[in-house]
Structures are given as C-alpha cells and as structure tokens.
Amino acid sequence: MSRTSLLAAALTLSVCLANASVVNAASSSPAQVSRGATHASMSAKGLLQRPQTLITPKQAAINKTKTLLTTLFTDQQLSKILDKTAEDIYANKPFKESFGTLIAPNDLTQSQMVIISTSGVPLTKALTVLLRRFEPYYNNISKKILAMKGSRRTKADCFNQTYVMVTEYLTKANIAPVLTEIKSSLTSKEWQSVRANGATLFLWSRYGL
C-alpha cells in the first residue's frame, strides 16, 4: 500500500472515531451532542491540515543503508556517496572506477579513519567481495538510467530513480550473503579484529555474524 493510501486510511479512521464519539454522546443533552460534533469537526480538520513529512527517495536510501548495512557514515556523508553514485551512473562510468572514489579521505572524521585503518588487510578482502557482489546491480541501474536518458528524462528524474533502485536492493536477503562471504574470506584472527574494531563498519550482528 502506498504512503498516500495509508495516510488516507489513517485520516478516515480518525474521522470515524471522532464521529463515533458524537454518536455515543446522543444519549446526552443536545448541547453535549453539539459540543461533541464541534470537537469532532475541529479534530478532523486539524488532522487534515497538519503538514505531512514526506521522505525523499534519497533519504529513504540513507535510512535503509543505516538500518541494514552500515552506521559508520553520517547522513550527510551518505548523501554525498549517493549523489556521487548517481552522478557516476548518469555519466556511464564503470563500477570499479566509481567505487574507488565514492568518498574522499578528507571527508571522513578522525574516528572513522581509525575504524577503517584498524581493519587493515581484512578491509581489502571485504572490498573485493563488495566489488564482485555489487557490480551486477550497479550495471542494472546503469541500464535503466541510460534508457531514461535516451527517452529525454531529466537528470533529477534519473538521480531519483537511482536512489529508488538502491533502496530496493538494500534488503536483508541481499545483504546477508554479502556479509557472510566477507566473513568467510577472512582468517579467524582477521575476523576477530574486524568484529572488535569494525562493529559499525558493517552491521554484522543484525545478520547473526
């Protein structure tokens, strides 16, 4: 069900509950019924006029990333990474070229650099897995975006479609095999180091790792 449908259902339920209060008050005096009806009308009106916060496609992708993959980065950093990804896909850059430049070292905080640097060699192994696993989906997005460009869709539309497709990909079913393979690629000592120093690098515990 869409957000619009859910909102309409919620408003309808609120109005029905308010109207039910009026019906229940029917055994009271006319004045009480009138006051109840006025209150119900004002409550419903307030709900209808209350501004709704809509989540943008990019923010949805950010939220999914932080829920299912990593909490290492801030929303602002993830926004830059997503923009860079969308820009690279729009420019038809190969995944390997894009992947290596998604975030610059000077965009990271000192604490983030410490987390990444303490992983050492295991991080290199992790990146190898990520490259192999994510490249096919990156290429699928690229095909979609190139088709949109060919049909003269705007750059903004192409960017939003990229964010939507990233969000669709970020599911537990897709992420679990990736993190499991990363763990399998590491020695016991490397895994202990990553697990101890990189708990925010990837959300291992969410997948029982």
C-alpha positions as CSV (number, residue, x, y, z in Angstrom):
1,M,0.0,0.0,0.0
2,S,1.3,3.5,-0.9
3,R,2.0,6.2,1.7
4,T,-0.9,8.2,0.3
5,S,-3.3,5.3,0.8
6,L,-2.0,4.7,4.3
7,L,-2.5,8.4,5.1
8,A,-6.0,8.4,3.7
9,A,-6.8,5.3,5.7
10,A,-5.5,6.9,8.9
11,L,-7.4,10.1,8.4
12,T,-10.6,8.2,7.6
13,L,-10.2,6.2,10.8
14,S,-9.6,9.3,12.8
15,V,-12.7,11.0,11.4
16,C,-14.7,7.8,12.1
17,L,-13.5,7.7,15.7
18,A,-14.4,11.3,16.1
19,N,-17.9,10.7,14.7
20,A,-18.3,7.7,16.9
21,S,-17.8,10.0,19.9
22,V,-20.7,12.1,18.7
23,V,-22.9,9.1,18.3
24,N,-22.1,7.8,21.8
25,A,-23.0,11.3,23.1
26,A,-26.5,11.0,21.6
27,S,-27.9,9.9,24.9
28,S,-26.8,13.2,26.4
29,S,-28.3,16.6,26.1
30,P,-28.5,18.4,22.6
31,A,-25.9,20.8,23.9
32,Q,-23.4,18.0,24.7
33,V,-24.1,16.5,21.2
34,S,-23.4,19.8,19.6
35,R,-20.2,20.3,21.5
36,G,-19.1,16.8,20.6
37,A,-19.8,17.4,16.9
38,T,-17.9,20.6,17.0
39,H,-15.0,18.9,18.7
40,A,-15.0,16.1,16.2
41,S,-15.2,18.5,13.3
42,M,-12.3,20.5,14.7
43,S,-10.2,17.4,15.3
44,A,-10.8,16.1,11.8
45,K,-10.0,19.5,10.4
46,G,-6.8,19.7,12.4
47,L,-5.7,16.3,11.1
48,L,-6.4,17.2,7.5
49,Q,-4.5,20.5,7.8
50,R,-1.5,19.0,9.7
51,P,1.5,19.1,7.3
52,Q,2.9,15.6,6.5
53,T,6.6,14.9,6.3
54,L,7.5,13.1,3.1
55,I,10.7,11.1,2.9
56,T,12.6,11.8,-0.3
57,P,14.0,8.9,-2.4
58,K,17.5,9.8,-1.3
59,Q,16.6,9.9,2.4
60,A,14.9,6.5,2.1
61,A,18.1,5.1,0.6
62,I,20.1,6.7,3.5
63,N,17.7,5.2,6.1
64,K,17.9,1.7,4.5
65,T,21.7,1.9,4.4
66,K,21.9,2.8,8.1
67,T,19.4,0.1,9.1
68,L,20.7,-2.8,7.0
69,L,24.3,-2.2,6.0
70,T,26.4,0.3,8.0
71,T,26.2,3.0,10.6
72,L,29.8,4.2,10.1
73,F,28.7,7.2,8.0
74,T,26.6,10.3,8.8
75,D,23.5,11.2,6.8
76,Q,25.5,14.0,5.2
77,Q,28.3,11.6,4.1
78,L,25.8,9.1,2.8
79,S,24.1,11.8,0.9
80,K,27.4,12.7,-0.8
81,I,28.1,9.0,-1.6
82,L,24.6,8.5,-3.1
83,D,25.0,11.7,-5.2
84,K,28.4,10.6,-6.4
85,T,27.0,7.2,-7.3
86,A,24.1,8.7,-9.2
87,E,26.4,11.1,-11.0
88,D,28.8,8.3,-12.0
89,I,25.9,6.1,-13.2
90,Y,24.5,9.1,-15.2
91,A,27.9,9.6,-16.7
92,N,28.1,5.8,-17.6
93,K,31.2,5.2,-15.5
94,P,32.3,1.6,-14.8
95,F,31.6,0.4,-11.3
96,K,35.2,-0.2,-10.4
97,E,36.1,3.4,-11.4
98,S,33.2,4.7,-9.4
99,F,33.6,2.5,-6.3
100,G,37.1,3.7,-5.6
101,T,36.1,7.4,-5.5
102,L,32.8,7.3,-3.7
103,I,34.2,9.1,-0.6
104,A,37.4,11.1,-0.2
105,P,39.6,10.5,2.9
106,N,39.3,14.2,3.9
107,D,35.5,13.7,4.1
108,L,36.0,11.2,7.0
109,T,36.3,12.1,10.6
110,Q,39.3,11.0,12.7
111,S,37.3,8.4,14.5
112,Q,36.0,7.0,11.2
113,M,39.6,6.8,9.9
114,V,40.6,4.9,13.0
115,I,37.8,2.3,12.5
116,I,38.8,1.8,8.9
117,S,42.6,1.7,9.4
118,T,42.4,-0.8,12.2
119,S,40.8,-3.3,9.8
120,G,43.9,-3.3,7.6
121,V,44.2,-6.3,5.2
122,P,40.7,-7.6,6.1
123,L,39.2,-4.4,4.7
124,T,41.0,-5.1,1.4
125,K,39.3,-8.6,1.3
126,A,36.0,-7.0,2.1
127,L,36.3,-4.6,-0.7
128,T,37.0,-7.4,-3.1
129,V,33.7,-9.1,-2.1
130,L,31.8,-5.9,-2.3
131,L,33.1,-5.1,-5.8
132,R,32.1,-8.5,-7.1
133,R,28.7,-8.6,-5.4
134,F,27.6,-5.0,-6.1
135,E,28.8,-4.6,-9.6
136,P,25.9,-6.6,-11.3
137,Y,23.3,-4.4,-9.6
138,Y,25.2,-1.3,-10.4
139,N,25.2,-2.3,-14.0
140,N,21.4,-3.0,-13.8
141,I,20.9,0.6,-12.5
142,S,23.1,1.9,-15.3
143,K,21.0,0.2,-18.0
144,K,17.8,1.8,-16.5
145,I,19.4,5.2,-16.2
146,L,20.8,5.2,-19.8
147,A,17.4,4.2,-21.1
148,M,15.8,7.1,-19.2
149,K,18.4,9.5,-20.6
150,G,17.6,8.1,-24.1
151,S,14.0,9.0,-23.6
152,R,15.0,12.5,-22.5
153,R,14.1,12.2,-18.8
154,T,15.6,14.9,-16.7
155,K,18.8,14.4,-14.7
156,A,16.8,14.9,-11.5
157,D,14.5,12.0,-12.5
158,C,17.5,9.8,-13.3
159,F,19.1,10.6,-9.9
160,N,15.8,9.9,-8.0
161,Q,15.5,6.6,-9.9
162,T,19.0,5.6,-8.8
163,Y,18.1,6.3,-5.2
164,V,14.9,4.3,-5.6
165,M,16.8,1.3,-7.0
166,V,19.4,1.5,-4.3
167,T,16.7,1.4,-1.7
168,E,15.0,-1.6,-3.4
169,Y,18.3,-3.5,-3.4
170,L,19.0,-2.9,0.3
171,T,17.2,-5.8,1.8
172,K,18.3,-8.4,4.4
173,A,18.0,-11.1,1.7
174,N,20.5,-9.3,-0.5
175,I,22.9,-8.1,2.2
176,A,23.2,-11.2,4.4
177,P,25.0,-13.3,1.7
178,V,27.5,-10.4,1.1
179,L,28.4,-10.0,4.8
180,T,28.6,-13.8,5.2
181,E,31.0,-14.0,2.3
182,I,33.1,-11.2,3.7
183,K,33.4,-13.1,7.0
184,S,34.3,-16.4,5.1
185,S,37.1,-14.6,3.2
186,L,38.8,-13.7,6.5
187,T,41.1,-15.7,8.7
188,S,40.0,-16.3,12.3
189,K,42.4,-13.6,13.5
190,E,41.3,-11.2,10.9
191,W,37.6,-11.7,11.7
192,Q,38.2,-11.1,15.4
193,S,40.0,-7.9,14.5
194,V,37.2,-6.7,12.2
195,R,34.4,-7.8,14.7
196,A,36.2,-6.0,17.5
197,N,37.2,-2.8,15.7
198,G,34.6,-2.5,12.9
199,A,31.2,-3.2,14.5
200,T,29.8,0.0,12.8
201,L,31.6,-0.7,9.6
202,F,29.0,-3.3,8.8
203,L,26.0,-4.4,10.8
204,W,27.3,-7.9,11.5
205,S,25.1,-8.6,14.5
206,R,21.9,-7.9,12.5
207,Y,22.7,-11.0,10.5
208,G,23.8,-13.2,13.3
209,L,27.5,-12.8,12.5
